[in-house]
Each structure stands twice: as structure tokens, then as C-alpha cells.
Amino acid sequence: MGGANTLDFTDENFESEVNQSDLPVLVDFGATWCPPCKMLEPIIAEIADESVGKLKVGKVDTDASPGVRDSFGINSVPTMVLIKGGQEVDRIVGFLPKKDILSRIEDHVS
């Protein structure tokens, strides 16, 4: 799923890859059966490619990683959560165009 710079986050690696990251992390919670999630994939891949060194970007398959899904209370997909210093700083529920996603995260990314 995603481009070369889009990571896959799971129940097993979430703590080390996301919560302990020195960079802010944009986590895209989605599912393989979700059409809006599929529409979001290329946008997430572009953001990941354009943000190397400033922002870590990855996806969580909510069916494959129920622990992470439940810990964030994800009830609908797609949901994007921006995490900085192990803490949620923003949440976007539903599909948004790339420019709107970028405007939501720009204040948190140096």
C-alpha cells in the first residue's frame, strides 16, 4: 500500500515507529474494502514523498491492526491522525483534497 516513502504501521511496530519518532507522524487509518481510502492512497504517497525528513507518513490497516485502531477509537475510515511527540495533535476524518490535508498539518511540521 502506498509509495516508497509510505510506511506500514502495525500493532507490533506502532510504538517504535510512531510514538517514539523524532519527527511528526501522519498516520492514515484505512481498510482494503474502503473506496475513499483507495482514493486517498495516491495523495498520502505524494505527501510522504514530498515530506521526507520533515514528516513520517504511514498507513494502518484497521482490520489487520485492531489494537492500534481501538487505542485511537477509530470508528470510521479513512481517518488521518497527526502525532507529534507521541501525542495526537490533529485528526481528520473522511476524504479531503491534498491541499486541505497539507493546510491542517503544516503548523505541526517544521
Backbone as JSON, one array per atom type, in Angstrom:
{
  "sequence": "MGGANTLDFTDENFESEVNQSDLPVLVDFGATWCPPCKMLEPIIAEIADESVGKLKVGKVDTDASPGVRDSFGINSVPTMVLIKGGQEVDRIVGFLPKKDILSRIEDHVS",
  "N": [[0.84, -1.19, 0.0], [0.6, 2.17, -0.9], [3.29, 4.58, -1.59], [6.9, 4.61, -2.08], [7.88, 5.96, 0.14], [5.91, 5.71, 1.98], [5.05, 4.28, 4.93], [4.25, 1.14, 6.56], [2.33, 0.8, 9.3], [1.83, -1.16, 12.21], [0.21, -3.15, 14.78], [2.4, -4.23, 16.06], [4.67, -2.6, 15.45], [3.99, 0.03, 16.0], [4.47, 1.55, 18.37], [7.31, 1.94, 18.39], [7.78, 3.03, 15.8], [6.01, 5.19, 15.54], [5.07, 6.45, 18.05], [7.53, 6.88, 19.3], [8.89, 8.39, 17.5], [11.11, 10.91, 16.26], [10.29, 12.74, 14.45], [7.26, 14.46, 13.42], [4.32, 12.47, 12.83], [2.2, 11.36, 10.31], [-0.55, 9.44, 10.34], [-2.39, 7.28, 8.47], [-5.35, 5.85, 8.82], [-6.96, 3.14, 7.5], [-8.79, 0.85, 5.33], [-8.83, -2.13, 3.35], [-11.2, -2.57, 2.0], [-12.4, -0.15, 1.63], [-13.58, 2.36, -0.38], [-13.12, 5.31, -0.34], [-10.69, 5.3, 1.03], [-8.97, 4.09, -0.78], [-8.97, 6.08, -2.73], [-7.58, 8.0, -1.37], [-5.02, 6.99, -1.13], [-3.01, 7.62, -3.26], [-2.66, 10.35, -2.71], [-1.71, 10.39, -0.08], [0.69, 9.05, -0.56], [2.01, 10.96, -2.17], [2.26, 13.09, -0.33], [3.93, 11.84, 1.51], [6.24, 11.43, -0.08], [6.97, 14.08, -0.58], [7.6, 15.03, 1.88], [9.83, 13.98, 3.08], [12.15, 13.64, 5.68], [10.97, 15.66, 7.13], [8.47, 14.88, 7.94], [7.03, 11.89, 8.96], [5.26, 9.39, 7.29], [2.59, 7.13, 7.2], [0.57, 4.11, 6.97], [-2.18, 2.47, 8.52], [-3.7, -0.58, 8.47], [-6.83, -1.07, 9.44], [-8.21, -3.42, 9.9], [-6.24, -5.34, 10.11], [-4.72, -4.46, 12.22], [-6.05, -4.23, 14.93], [-5.52, -3.44, 17.55], [-4.11, -0.95, 17.54], [-6.01, 0.52, 16.14], [-8.22, 0.45, 17.93], [-7.09, 1.69, 20.17], [-6.96, 4.31, 19.38], [-9.57, 4.84, 19.01], [-10.82, 4.59, 16.51], [-13.5, 4.86, 14.46], [-14.47, 5.21, 11.95], [-13.37, 5.04, 8.56], [-11.71, 6.66, 5.83], [-9.43, 7.82, 8.35], [-7.22, 10.24, 9.38], [-4.52, 10.74, 11.52], [-2.52, 13.02, 13.16], [0.49, 12.82, 14.77], [2.62, 13.95, 17.24], [5.51, 13.88, 19.09], [4.59, 11.61, 20.35], [1.98, 12.2, 20.96], [-1.4, 12.8, 20.0], [-2.12, 15.39, 17.79], [-3.77, 16.37, 15.86], [-6.73, 15.45, 14.01], [-8.2, 14.08, 11.19], [-11.14, 13.24, 9.73], [-12.48, 11.29, 7.2], [-12.42, 11.8, 3.58], [-10.24, 14.18, 2.21], [-9.13, 16.79, -0.01], [-5.72, 17.05, -1.18], [-4.5, 19.61, -0.72], [-6.0, 20.57, 1.41], [-5.44, 18.74, 3.43], [-2.7, 19.2, 3.71], [-2.77, 21.87, 4.63], [-3.86, 21.5, 7.14], [-1.86, 20.09, 8.47], [0.45, 21.61, 8.32], [1.18, 23.48, 10.34], [2.25, 21.91, 12.3], [4.47, 20.75, 11.37], [7.86, 21.17, 10.97]],
  "CA": [[0.0, 0.0, 0.0], [1.29, 3.44, -0.89], [4.53, 4.75, -2.32], [8.16, 4.17, -1.49], [8.1, 6.62, 1.42], [4.76, 5.46, 2.85], [5.36, 3.14, 5.78], [3.14, 0.36, 7.08], [2.35, 0.72, 10.76], [1.06, -2.29, 12.7], [0.17, -3.26, 16.25], [3.74, -4.6, 16.53], [5.72, -1.57, 15.31], [3.44, 1.37, 16.17], [5.14, 2.25, 19.47], [8.65, 2.37, 17.99], [7.76, 3.82, 14.56], [5.17, 6.38, 15.63], [5.1, 7.14, 19.35], [8.9, 7.24, 19.65], [9.5, 9.09, 16.37], [11.57, 12.28, 16.45], [9.53, 13.55, 13.51], [5.8, 14.28, 13.47], [3.9, 11.32, 12.03], [0.83, 11.34, 9.79], [-1.0, 8.05, 10.28], [-3.61, 7.12, 7.69], [-6.09, 4.64, 9.18], [-7.85, 2.76, 6.41], [-9.1, -0.57, 5.16], [-8.76, -2.54, 1.95], [-12.55, -2.59, 1.44], [-12.92, 1.22, 1.73], [-13.29, 3.15, -1.59], [-12.43, 6.59, -0.11], [-9.31, 5.01, 1.44], [-8.24, 3.85, -2.03], [-8.81, 7.38, -3.37], [-6.62, 8.75, -0.58], [-3.67, 6.38, -1.21], [-2.01, 8.39, -4.01], [-2.43, 11.63, -2.03], [-0.84, 10.08, 1.06], [2.0, 8.74, -1.13], [2.62, 12.24, -2.57], [2.65, 13.82, 0.88], [5.1, 11.13, 2.05], [7.39, 11.71, -0.95], [7.32, 15.5, -0.5], [7.86, 15.4, 3.27], [10.94, 13.2, 3.62], [12.99, 14.4, 6.58], [10.16, 16.61, 7.92], [7.26, 14.22, 8.39], [6.94, 10.46, 8.68], [3.91, 9.11, 6.83], [2.32, 5.7, 7.1], [-0.8, 3.63, 6.96], [-2.59, 1.37, 9.39], [-4.86, -1.36, 8.04], [-7.58, -1.19, 10.69], [-8.61, -4.82, 10.09], [-5.05, -6.13, 10.47], [-4.13, -3.92, 13.46], [-7.16, -3.76, 15.76], [-5.03, -2.83, 18.79], [-3.87, 0.47, 17.27], [-7.32, 1.1, 15.78], [-9.04, 0.64, 19.12], [-6.45, 2.64, 21.09], [-7.27, 5.65, 18.89], [-11.02, 4.98, 18.88], [-11.15, 4.8, 15.1], [-14.8, 4.29, 14.16], [-14.73, 5.3, 10.51], [-12.19, 5.19, 7.73], [-10.36, 6.97, 6.32], [-9.15, 8.79, 9.41], [-5.81, 10.56, 9.48], [-4.17, 11.28, 12.82], [-1.17, 13.59, 13.2], [1.07, 12.55, 16.07], [3.89, 14.66, 17.47], [5.99, 13.58, 20.43], [3.78, 10.54, 20.92], [0.64, 12.7, 21.28], [-2.24, 13.22, 18.89], [-2.26, 16.84, 17.72], [-4.86, 16.68, 14.94], [-7.41, 14.28, 13.46], [-9.01, 14.39, 10.02], [-12.0, 12.1, 9.43], [-13.03, 11.37, 5.85], [-11.55, 12.16, 2.46], [-10.01, 15.6, 1.94], [-8.12, 17.02, -1.04], [-4.34, 17.18, -0.7], [-4.22, 20.96, -0.21], [-6.66, 20.71, 2.71], [-4.66, 17.92, 4.37], [-1.44, 19.92, 3.96], [-3.0, 23.06, 5.45], [-4.11, 21.05, 8.51], [-0.65, 19.57, 9.14], [1.63, 22.47, 8.14], [1.56, 24.14, 11.58], [2.89, 20.96, 13.18], [5.67, 20.21, 10.69], [8.85, 22.25, 10.85]],
  "C": [[0.88, 1.25, 0.0], [2.59, 3.44, -1.67], [5.74, 4.33, -1.53], [8.41, 4.77, -0.11], [6.92, 6.49, 2.38], [5.0, 4.18, 3.61], [4.09, 2.39, 6.15], [3.3, 0.25, 8.58], [1.41, -0.4, 11.2], [0.99, -2.24, 14.23], [1.58, -3.49, 16.8], [4.75, -3.45, 16.47], [5.25, -0.15, 15.62], [4.19, 2.17, 17.24], [6.5, 2.79, 19.01], [8.63, 3.3, 16.77], [7.04, 5.15, 14.7], [5.36, 7.12, 16.95], [6.49, 7.59, 19.75], [9.62, 7.99, 18.53], [9.93, 10.5, 16.76], [10.82, 13.25, 15.55], [8.04, 13.44, 13.8], [5.42, 13.14, 12.52], [2.45, 11.49, 11.61], [0.45, 9.89, 9.6], [-2.34, 8.02, 9.57], [-4.25, 5.79, 8.07], [-7.08, 4.34, 8.07], [-8.1, 1.27, 6.38], [-9.14, -0.9, 3.68], [-10.11, -2.48, 1.26], [-13.17, -1.2, 1.31], [-12.58, 2.03, 0.49], [-12.65, 4.51, -1.33], [-10.98, 6.4, 0.34], [-8.44, 4.8, 0.21], [-7.99, 5.18, -2.75], [-7.73, 8.21, -2.66], [-5.19, 8.25, -0.74], [-2.68, 7.2, -2.02], [-1.69, 9.74, -3.38], [-1.48, 11.42, -0.86], [0.58, 9.79, 0.56], [2.73, 10.02, -1.56], [3.09, 13.02, -1.36], [3.89, 13.17, 1.48], [6.35, 11.46, 1.24], [7.89, 13.15, -0.79], [7.79, 15.9, 0.91], [9.02, 14.65, 3.91], [11.84, 14.1, 4.47], [12.24, 15.39, 7.46], [8.98, 15.93, 8.6], [7.34, 12.75, 8.02], [5.48, 10.17, 8.33], [3.71, 7.61, 6.7], [0.86, 5.38, 7.22], [-0.97, 2.54, 8.0], [-3.8, 0.71, 8.75], [-5.65, -1.68, 9.3], [-8.06, -2.62, 10.95], [-7.44, -5.66, 10.59], [-4.43, -5.68, 11.79], [-5.21, -3.36, 14.38], [-6.71, -3.1, 17.06], [-4.82, -1.34, 18.63], [-5.19, 1.15, 16.96], [-8.12, 1.42, 17.04], [-8.42, 1.65, 20.08], [-6.7, 4.08, 20.67], [-8.77, 5.87, 18.72], [-11.46, 5.25, 17.46], [-12.46, 4.08, 14.79], [-15.15, 4.35, 12.69], [-13.41, 5.53, 9.78], [-12.6, 5.86, 6.42], [-10.38, 7.99, 7.45], [-7.65, 8.99, 9.44], [-5.55, 11.21, 10.83], [-2.73, 11.78, 12.73], [-0.65, 13.47, 14.63], [2.43, 13.24, 16.17], [4.3, 14.4, 18.9], [5.14, 12.53, 21.13], [2.35, 10.94, 21.25], [-0.11, 13.1, 20.02], [-2.39, 14.73, 18.94], [-3.34, 17.28, 16.74], [-5.45, 15.38, 14.42], [-8.3, 14.76, 12.32], [-9.81, 13.13, 9.69], [-12.61, 12.32, 8.05], [-12.01, 11.81, 4.82], [-11.46, 13.68, 2.36], [-9.03, 15.71, 0.79], [-6.76, 17.27, -0.4], [-4.07, 18.54, -0.08], [-4.84, 21.16, 1.17], [-5.93, 19.91, 3.79], [-3.38, 18.67, 4.73], [-1.67, 21.14, 4.85], [-3.27, 22.68, 6.91], [-2.83, 20.64, 9.22], [0.51, 20.56, 9.14], [2.08, 23.15, 9.44], [2.38, 23.23, 12.51], [4.2, 20.41, 12.62], [6.66, 21.35, 10.47], [9.55, 22.21, 9.52]]
}
